[in-house]
Every structure is written in C-alpha cells, then in structure tokens.
C-alpha cells in the first residue's frame, strides 16, 4: 500500500510538471498568427530584435530581484551560454519570422511538431542516448495527426511550403539544440538559464539588425510602426517570450528534454484553432488529425507515468547518491 501511495504522488507531481510545457506550447501556438500580422508593418529581423530587447530587459530584472547580480555571471560556461543563446533565441526566432513571410501561420506551425523527433536525435548524437521506442513511436503518431490537420489528408500539400519550409527546418533544429542544452545546466535555475541565453541571443540579433539596416537589406522601423504593432509586441514579449520560455525551461528541467518536446505537437493544433476563430472552417480529416495528436500526447503521458511508477531494483545507497548528484535536475532544484 505504501508503494502504491508513493506511485500516486509521483503521478500527481508529473501532472503538475506537464503544465509548464503545456502552457508554453499553447502560448507559442497563438504566437504564429500574432507575429504574422505584425510582419505587415516591420521586417522579420527588426521585429524579432525589438521583441527580445524588451523580453531580455524583463528577464534581467526578474533575475536580479530573485537571485542577485552574481546570477548574471556565466563563469567558465560563458561560451556555451553564448552559443546556446545565439542558436536558440536568435536562430529559432529569426528563422521563424522569416518563414512567416513565405507561408501561412498554420503551415509554419506544422514544422514545430517535428521538435520531439529532432530533439531525440540531437540527444542521441550528443549523449549517445537512444530514443525510447514508445516515445519515438508516439511522436510519429502525433506528427501524422498534425499532418492531417494541416494538409487535410493530402500528402502533396507539404511540397507547397518551399522557402518557408526550409527556414523552419533550420528553426526547429536550432530549438532542439537549445532544448537539449537546458538539461546540461542543472546548477542553473530555469530563470537564470533563460535570462543568460536570452541576453546572448539578443546581442546577436542587435548586431545583425544593425548590419542589415546599414546595408539597406531592411528598413529600421518608424515610431508609427512600433505603435501599430504594440499589441502584438506586448503578447510576444510578456506571454510568448518571457512567461512561455520560463515555463518551457522549467518543464524541460523537470520532465526531461525528450518528454517535454512531445508537447510541441500541440503548437500547430493551437495555431489552427486560432485560424478557425478568425473565420477558417476545417474539414472532417483535419478534425480527426487534431484528435489523433491529442490522443498520442495523452498516451505518451500515461506511458511516462507508468514507467515512473514501476519500482526500480534495489541499489546501494552510495550508488544512488552519486548518480543523483550528477544527473538528477529535480534534486538540484529542490536544494
């Protein structure tokens, strides 16, 4: 009975942890249509830069209030933080905004659903950890469901993405690398990791925007343009850039990169729902695809709970202590 009670507690805790990536992906699903509307007034790179200058300022203020000035120092890990910030924040967001100029929001959002697969492959390549067959299979099932949602059951619809699709492939790879990297900083709080990488990515975007403006590859936004997109920026900064990324990194820390990445399958479904509210009418195949995606995510969550609730073989106390000190991020967060 005691073992069963602890198993139930573990299942409840995992449900609470799942709320973090769920909030993040729902926020990002809404973000695609929001940013697409802002791109009618601003260039993609300038829009991304303004967004993250504001977001980085908010994150730095939160970090200083919570952890103090010392938390802004990356120390010996500065180069890794810089690289992950440039890849994750600058790479993903700039490529995504550029892609939105070549395809509809719901089409671009489809590529976000490949994040679970790409994240597991990145983890396999960097750490030698083979993807769990159940999670890999359920990721593929969810991806099939998303494909039905977006293409209405016509497989040739994927060939219409063109340049936008190529840009999103790069964006998804960048975010998978960033997601995997979050698990390599167990000594950092999610707020600290998010803030330091966001500042690094913002500096890279500022430099790129300055070069693009000076060489006339794009046009610096006028004050009227900033006022016109103020509502979109408010959502993109406060919800999608600050709250959602903090929630995402917290979810990655507590669930693991591979499990958290499964929730990315809901991004295009959310985007699709927003488009419906704006007047788009889905067909039966699209609705079936949305149901398949949600069912796959529920099955993945249940499979993960079952695995966590299975009693492990007895292990010497010293071995457990040593292993947790190295790889258990939840234990680190609890300190």
C-alpha positions in Angstrom: 0.0 0.0 0.0 2.9 2.3 0.8 4.5 1.8 -2.6 1.1 2.4 -4.3 0.7 5.7 -2.3 4.1 6.9 -3.4 3.3 5.9 -7.0 0.2 8.0 -6.9 2.1 11.0 -5.5 4.6 10.6 -8.3 1.9 10.6 -10.9 0.4 13.8 -9.5 3.7 15.6 -9.4 4.3 14.6 -13.1 0.9 16.1 -14.0 1.9 19.4 -12.4 5.2 19.4 -14.2 3.4 18.8 -17.5 1.5 22.1 -17.0 4.7 24.0 -17.7 5.4 22.8 -21.3 1.7 22.8 -22.0 1.4 26.5 -21.2 4.4 27.2 -23.3 3.3 25.5 -26.4 -0.2 26.9 -26.2 1.3 30.4 -26.0 3.5 29.7 -29.0 0.6 28.3 -31.0 -1.2 31.6 -30.6 2.1 33.5 -31.3 2.3 32.5 -35.0 -0.8 34.3 -36.2 0.1 37.3 -33.9 3.6 37.7 -35.4 2.3 37.2 -38.9 0.0 40.2 -38.5 2.9 42.3 -37.2 5.1 41.4 -40.2 2.9 43.6 -42.4 4.5 46.7 -40.6 8.0 45.5 -39.7 10.8 43.4 -41.2 11.3 40.0 -39.6 14.7 40.6 -38.1 13.8 44.0 -36.6 10.6 42.6 -35.2 12.5 39.8 -33.5 15.2 42.1 -32.2 12.7 44.6 -30.7 10.8 41.8 -29.1 13.8 40.3 -27.4 15.4 43.6 -26.3 12.2 44.1 -24.3 12.0 40.5 -23.2 15.6 40.4 -22.1 15.2 43.5 -20.1 12.2 42.0 -18.2 14.1 38.7 -17.6 17.2 40.5 -16.3 15.0 42.5 -13.9 13.4 39.3 -12.7 16.7 37.5 -12.3 18.3 40.4 -10.3 15.3 40.6 -8.0 15.3 36.8 -7.3 18.9 35.7 -7.5 21.1 38.9 -7.4 24.0 40.2 -9.5 26.1 37.1 -9.2 23.5 35.1 -11.2 24.4 37.2 -14.3 27.8 35.7 -14.4 28.2 32.6 -16.5 31.8 32.0 -15.4 33.5 29.2 -17.2 30.3 28.3 -19.1 30.1 31.6 -20.8 31.0 30.3 -24.3 28.4 27.6 -24.1 25.7 30.0 -22.8 26.6 32.4 -25.7 26.3 29.6 -28.3 23.0 28.3 -27.0 21.6 31.8 -26.8 22.6 32.6 -30.4 21.3 29.2 -31.7 18.1 29.1 -29.6 16.9 32.6 -29.4 18.4 34.3 -32.4 18.4 31.3 -34.7 14.9 30.0 -33.9 13.1 33.3 -33.7 14.7 35.0 -36.7 14.2 32.0 -39.0 10.6 31.5 -37.8 9.7 35.2 -38.5 11.4 34.9 -41.9 9.5 31.8 -42.7 6.2 33.5 -41.8 6.8 35.8 -44.7 6.7 32.8 -47.1 3.9 30.6 -45.8 0.7 30.7 -43.7 0.9 30.5 -39.9 -0.7 27.1 -39.7 1.7 25.7 -42.3 4.8 27.0 -40.5 3.5 25.7 -37.2 3.4 22.2 -38.6 7.2 22.1 -38.5 7.2 22.8 -34.8 5.6 19.3 -34.4 8.9 17.8 -35.6 10.7 19.1 -32.5 10.2 15.8 -30.5 11.8 13.8 -33.2 14.7 16.3 -33.8 15.3 16.7 -30.0 15.6 12.9 -29.5 18.0 12.8 -32.5 20.1 15.6 -31.1 20.2 13.9 -27.7 21.3 10.6 -29.4 24.0 12.4 -31.4 25.4 14.4 -28.4 24.9 12.0 -25.5 24.6 8.6 -27.1 21.2 8.1 -25.6 18.9 6.1 -27.9 15.3 7.4 -28.0 12.8 5.3 -26.1 10.8 3.3 -28.7 7.5 4.2 -27.1 8.1 8.0 -27.1 9.6 7.9 -30.6 6.6 5.9 -31.9 4.1 8.2 -30.2 5.9 11.3 -31.6 5.5 9.8 -35.1 1.8 9.2 -34.4 1.3 12.8 -33.2 3.1 14.1 -36.2 0.9 12.1 -38.5 -2.1 13.7 -36.8 -0.7 17.2 -37.2 0.0 16.4 -40.9 -3.7 15.6 -41.3 -4.7 18.8 -39.6 -2.6 21.0 -41.9 -2.7 19.2 -45.2 -6.4 18.0 -45.0 -5.2 14.5 -45.8 -3.3 15.5 -48.9 0.3 14.5 -48.6 1.3 16.6 -51.6 0.4 19.7 -49.5 3.8 19.6 -47.8 5.5 20.4 -51.1 3.9 23.8 -51.1 5.9 25.2 -48.2 9.1 26.0 -50.3 11.4 28.6 -48.8 9.3 28.8 -45.6 9.7 25.1 -45.0 13.4 25.2 -45.4 13.7 28.1 -43.0 11.6 26.3 -40.5 13.7 23.1 -40.7 16.6 25.3 -39.5 14.5 26.9 -36.8 13.4 23.5 -35.4 16.9 22.2 -35.4 18.0 25.4 -33.5 15.3 25.0 -30.9 16.0 21.3 -30.4 19.7 22.1 -29.7 18.6 24.8 -27.3 16.1 22.4 -25.5 18.7 19.7 -25.2 21.2 22.3 -23.8 18.9 23.3 -21.0 19.3 19.9 -19.4 23.1 20.4 -19.3 22.8 23.2 -16.8 21.5 21.5 -13.6 23.2 24.1 -11.4 21.3 27.0 -13.1 17.7 27.8 -12.2 15.3 27.9 -15.2 15.1 31.7 -14.8 18.9 32.1 -14.9 19.4 29.8 -17.9 16.6 31.6 -19.8 17.9 35.0 -18.9 21.5 34.4 -19.8 20.8 32.7 -23.1 18.1 35.4 -24.0 20.7 38.2 -23.4 23.2 36.3 -25.6 20.7 35.8 -28.4 19.5 39.4 -28.1 23.1 40.8 -28.5 23.5 38.7 -31.7 20.2 40.0 -33.1 21.1 43.6 -32.3 24.3 43.2 -34.2 22.6 41.5 -37.2 19.8 44.1 -37.3 22.4 47.0 -37.2 24.2 45.5 -40.2 21.0 44.8 -42.1 19.7 48.4 -41.5 23.0 50.0 -42.5 23.3 47.9 -45.7 19.6 48.6 -46.5 18.8 44.9 -46.5 15.9 46.0 -44.3 14.4 49.3 -43.1 14.6 50.5 -39.5 11.0 50.8 -38.1 9.5 54.2 -37.6 7.7 55.2 -34.4 4.4 54.8 -36.2 5.2 51.2 -37.0 6.1 50.4 -33.4 2.9 51.9 -32.2 0.9 50.0 -34.8 2.3 46.6 -33.6 2.3 47.4 -29.9 -0.5 44.9 -29.0 1.4 42.1 -30.9 4.6 43.1 -29.2 3.0 43.1 -25.8 1.8 39.5 -26.3 5.0 38.3 -28.0 7.2 39.8 -25.2 5.2 39.1 -22.0 3.5 35.9 -22.8 5.4 34.2 -25.6 9.0 35.3 -24.8 9.1 35.7 -21.0 6.4 33.5 -19.4 6.3 30.8 -22.0 10.1 30.3 -22.3 10.4 30.3 -18.5 7.7 27.7 -18.3 9.3 25.7 -21.1 12.8 25.5 -19.5 11.1 24.6 -16.2 9.3 21.8 -17.9 12.5 20.6 -19.6 14.2 20.6 -16.2 11.5 18.5 -14.5 10.4 16.2 -17.3 13.5 15.9 -19.5 14.0 17.3 -23.0 12.6 14.3 -24.8 9.3 14.1 -22.8 8.8 17.9 -22.8 9.4 18.1 -26.5 6.3 15.9 -27.1 4.1 18.8 -26.2 5.4 20.7 -29.2 2.9 18.7 -31.3 0.2 20.9 -29.9 1.7 24.1 -31.3 0.2 23.7 -34.8 -3.1 22.4 -33.4 -3.3 25.6 -31.4 -2.4 27.8 -34.3 -5.1 26.0 -36.4 -7.7 26.7 -33.6 -6.8 30.4 -33.7 -7.3 30.5 -37.5 -10.7 28.8 -37.0 -11.7 31.7 -34.7 -10.6 34.1 -37.4 -13.0 32.5 -39.8 -11.3 29.4 -41.2 -13.5 26.3 -41.5 -11.9 22.9 -41.0 -12.9 19.6 -42.7 -13.5 16.2 -41.1 -10.0 15.0 -41.9 -8.5 18.0 -40.1 -10.6 17.4 -37.0 -9.6 13.7 -37.0 -5.9 14.7 -37.1 -6.3 17.1 -34.1 -7.9 14.2 -32.2 -5.1 11.8 -33.1 -2.5 14.3 -32.0 -4.1 14.8 -28.6 -4.6 11.1 -28.1 -0.9 10.4 -28.8 0.1 13.1 -26.2 -2.2 11.6 -23.6 -0.8 8.1 -24.3 2.8 9.4 -24.0 2.0 11.0 -20.7 0.4 7.8 -19.4 3.3 5.7 -20.6 5.7 8.0 -18.8 3.7 7.8 -15.6 3.7 4.0 -15.8 7.4 3.9 -16.3 8.0 6.3 -13.3 5.7 4.3 -11.1 7.4 0.9 -11.8 9.6 0.0 -8.7 13.3 0.0 -9.6 15.6 -2.8 -8.4 17.3 -2.2 -5.1 20.5 -0.2 -5.4 23.1 0.6 -2.8 22.6 3.9 -1.1 26.0 5.2 -2.1 25.4 4.5 -5.7 22.0 6.3 -5.7 23.6 9.3 -4.0 26.4 9.5 -6.5 24.1 9.2 -9.6 21.6 11.8 -8.3 24.4 14.3 -7.6 25.3 14.1 -11.3 22.1 13.8 -13.3 19.0 14.5 -11.2 18.0 18.1 -12.0 14.8 17.8 -9.8 17.0 17.2 -6.8 19.1 20.2 -7.7 16.0 22.4 -7.9 14.8 21.2 -4.5 18.0 22.4 -2.8 
